[in-house]
Amino acid sequence: MAPERSMSLHLETERLVMRPWVASDVGEYRALVTERGGGVPAVENIQERIESQLAATARTGIALLTLRRRVEGDFIGYCGLIIGRASLDEPEIAYELFQRVHGFGYATEAARAVLDAAIAGGWTRLWSTVGAWNAPSLRVLEKLGFEQDRVEEGDRGGLVWLTRTLP
């Protein structure tokens, strides 16, 4: 059964091209996950993650999209909507970028494009959950008009819940 609403799966901004995952993204996605710490995941694990995300997109109409810089063509991370700790009616915006591209505004640019896609897709509210320690992500969300809803204790300290009502 097709989802009742969906977001655009191909987005472009001034500096970024955003698209669904493909099999050839495995190595780059693995490097991004490895950068978090905690070891190097097996290639099969990353392949399963990609397959799972593509299946979820077909089922829900929302997606995490890969981020590539338009000029350089390199993979720098992902951004999109997920159910996560929220719901399909009010999904979460999520993003992760390689540390080497932090501080250049790519997360804000990508998240703004996803926000616009959510509005076009008919969603009326989005959530985000961010570790209280993650000041850069909290700043990105603040720039996009997200407001703190609550703080809960999470596995690694405080977990900030933010929300944004869409026009």
Secondary structure, 3 states (H helix, E strand, C coil): CCCCCCCCCCEECCCEEEECCCHHHHHHHHHHHHHCCCCCCCHHHHHHHHHHHHHHHHHHCCCEEEEEECCCCCEEEEEEEECCCCCCCCCEEEEEECHHHCCCCHHHHHHHHHHHHHHHCCCCEEEEEEECCCHHHHHHHHHCCCEEEEEEEECCEEEEEEEEECC
